[in-house]
Amino acid sequence: MNLIVEIKTEDGKPISVLVAAPKNFKTGSRGYHGQGKIEIDGKRYQTQVQLVEIGSKNAPAEEKTNDESA
């Protein structure tokens, strides 16, 4: 399952949307990661989002998924 991350201004105006895909991080933790380039007021930015499941680094191996390797 992918996550859709919407970036908005403080008044709620949408700026961009990123897709965060499942990821198994090199540290052993698992979660989601997405990256992209967005434009704000005519300036381009490189951006990324990372969600790490709390406690996933210590989870037993059979609970970990192999959706994406680090």
Secondary structure, DSSP 8 states (H G I E B T S, - for coil): --EEEEEE-TT--EEEEEEEEEEE-TTS-EEEEEEEEEEETTEEEEEEEEEE-TTGGGS-GGG---SS--
